Amino acid sequence: MAFLTLQNLTKSFGDFVAVQDMTLSIERGEFISLLGPSGCGKTTTLQMIAGLLTPTAGQILLDGKDISRTPPNKRGLGIVFQSYALFPHMTALENVAFGLEMRGIGKAERLERAGKALDQVKLGRFVDRYPKQMSGGQRQRVALARALVIEPPVLLLDEPLSNLDAKLREDMRIELRLLQQDIGVTTILVTHDQEEALSMSDRIVVMRDGEMAQIAEPLDLYERPTDLFVSDFVGKTNLINGTACGPDTVTVDGQELPAPGHGHTTGETVTLSIRPEKFRLAPDGDGHPATIRAAIFLGASWLYRVDSPMGELFVSQTNTGAPGFARGQVARISWPAEAMTLFAEAA
């Protein structure tokens, strides 16, 4: 039996259905991300799990017990909000100990446990600092320690890294994932950031219009999206309109391209999806002609916008230390046939 189960979970606000018939099983210790654009229902789902919203229909089972109507303070779940919601007049230690005080834990024990929780998030030296004396990353870790100190069966994270700068956000992804693995707490993260979900999750639930579009491990989700929405939303991709032509080829603007075993009917309109990093650019040799229209250096990689017989494409190439292609240069572009995913819908 799964540790946390959502069974046909539905939430309506009047005539508007925010979450529709959602069924999901989560194993103990698993890190799940709810990923999707604004308005897709991911935060509503998290709030129902937390008890902040009551489901219109369906059940939430925690370790076999129905908690669908259990008040939030009786569920014992840990929650970290986007705003962190720290008390400004309390030190880091007092903020973390507050939840234990509300549970009737004695002063000596709660301060000891709060100190250990701050040690876990590498803030043991900052127990006496107030929120205004800490950086955004430090405040985020205090909020995390406060959620963990009550030893929750499930940790709920509502876009907790969105207020951090890019470098700190990247560092905190690693720290948070390592901490979650060390503690083994079942975790659900709500995010609209694809990189965040891909880098931290055991599985990702992509949501669209209140429903689950796809559930998969990060690599499977990225390499084998089940529809055009997932392919376009998760990571960057090039979408190219074409026509199925025989069992192993497609045509794009009159160009015949190999697509072994694509499974679409001859003459059917399809969309080709190719990730930017799957392309290969070379000064000469095999492939199709491509004119470099923009060359952007990103440090670890180059991002090119090129004109090709298939239309405008974005191409990502690893920085090897050699000079990149220049704007206006004509190169040759190629890609392995298996890097191309076909969908029976137009972009």
C-alpha positions, -999 to +999 in steps of 0.1 A: +000+000+000+013+035-009+021+058+020+001+088+007-028+083-018-050+108-036-081+090-048-103+108-074-095+141-057-116+170-070-119+206-060-144+230-074-150+267-068-186+272-080-186+263-116-148+263-119-131+229-115-096+236-102-086+199-098-104+171-116-105+135-105-068+133-095-055+099-085-019+095-073+000+071-051+032+082-033+056+059-016+072+065+018+104+086+014+096+096-022+101+131-036+073+141-059+070+174-078+037+189-090+048+209-121+027+231-143+019+266-154-001+291-133-037+280-128-031+243-135-043+232-100-009+222-084-012+247-054-049+237-049-038+201-047-011+209-021-036+229-001-060+200+000-032+177+012-023+203+039-059+206+050-061+243+040-088+234+015-115+208+018-119+185-013-152+187-032-149+150-038-124+122-034-101+111-006-066+117+009-052+086+026-021+089+048-007+055+058-041+040+052-060+066+072-085+090+055-074+125+065-096+143+039-116+162+066-090+162+093-081+198+104-046+210+093-032+211+129-042+175+134-025+162+103+010+168+116+024+177+081+054+200+076+048+230+053+072+255+038+056+284+020+070+307-006+071+336+019+087+315+046+063+332+072+088+336+099+080+356+130+102+387+128+103+392+166+117+357+172+152+344+167+159+314+144+158+291+174+126+305+187+110+303+152+119+266+149+108+258+184+074+275+180+057+245+164+069+223+193+056+247+218+021+246+202+023+208+206+029+211+243+066+200+242+085+212+273+110+241+269+142+221+274+132+194+249+119+218+223+150+240+224+172+209+221+152+196+191+151+231+175+189+233+178+194+199+162+170+209+134+190+241+127+222+220+127+206+198+101+202+227+078+237+241+086+225+270+107+237+259+141+258+291+144+228+314+137+204+303+165+203+338+180+198+358+148+165+374+138+150+370+103+160+405+093+197+397+101+197+367+078+200+363+040+171+349+019+188+315+018+192+314+056+156+324+061+145+296+038+165+271+058+150+283+090+115+278+075+126+243+064+140+235+099+107+247+115+088+223+092+111+193+099+115+197+137+080+183+143+091+151+124+063+152+099+052+122+079+050+144+048+068+176+040+049+200+017+069+227-002+050+255-019+076+271-043+101+276-014+130+286-036+113+312-059+124+342-039+161+333-041+185+346-067+196+322-094+229+310-079+215+305-044+184+287-058+207+263-076+227+256-045+196+252-024+182+226-047+212+204-040+211+211-003+174+204+000+175+172-021+204+158+000+187+167+032+155+151+021+173+119+011+192+118+044+161+123+065+139+101+043+108+123+046+081+119+020+081+153+001+057+170-023+070+201-040+049+226-060+068+244-087+065+260-121+103+257-126+111+228-149+148+227-139+138+226-102+115+196-107+139+177-130+169+182-106+151+173-073+124+147-080+120+110-079+089+115-100+072+145-116+035+151-120+029+175-149-005+192-145-026+210-170-061+225-165-066+207-132-057+173-146-025+152-147-009+153-181+019+128-173+036+112-143+071+099-148+107+099-135+126+130-147+147+113-174+116+096-189+096+127-187+122+147-206+132+121-232+097+105-237+069+131-232+035+116-240+020+147-256+029+180-272+021+200-241+045+181-219+072+182-246+069+219-249+065+227-212+093+205-197+126+219-209+133+236-242+124+221-275+120+228-312+086+221-326+084+216-364+053+209-384+055+180-408+036+151-425+040+114-420+053+098-451+056+060-451+064+040-420+099+054-414+100+090-428+083+124-425+084+154-447+090+190-436+086+216-463+093+190-490+124+177-472+122+140-464+136+131-429+142+097-414+118+088-385+120+050-380+088+034-367+070+066-361+036+048-360+016+075-377-006+071-408+008+083-442-004+118-449-011+125-412-001+160-400+024+156-372+046+178-350+083+169-346+099+178-313+137+179-311+156+192-280+182+219-288+211+198-273+203+169-296+215+188-327+251+187-340+266+217-357+297+213-378+316+236-402+311+211-430+303+174-437+269+157-435+237+173-426+216+202-438+228+237-444+221+261-415+229+298-413+237+311-378+214+341-371+224+345-334+251+331-312+248+335-274+276+324-251+262+309-218+294+298-202+289+260-201+273+261-235+265+280-267+230+287-277+224+293-315+194+304-335+198+291-370+178+292-402+175+258-418+154+240-445+131+230-416+127+266-405+141+284-375+158+262-349+174+267-315+206+247-311+226+241-278+262+230-280+286+223-251+314+247-246+346+228-254+368+259-251+371+264-288+355+295-305+319+291-314+302+298-347+298+334-357+267+352-368+261+348-405+283+317-408+269+287-428+273+254-410+259+219-413+232+207-389+224+170-382+208+149-354+201+112-347+168+100-359+159+087-324+162+122-309+130+132-328+096+127-311+065+129-332+030+139-320-002+136-339-012+173-334-001+206-349+020+230-329 
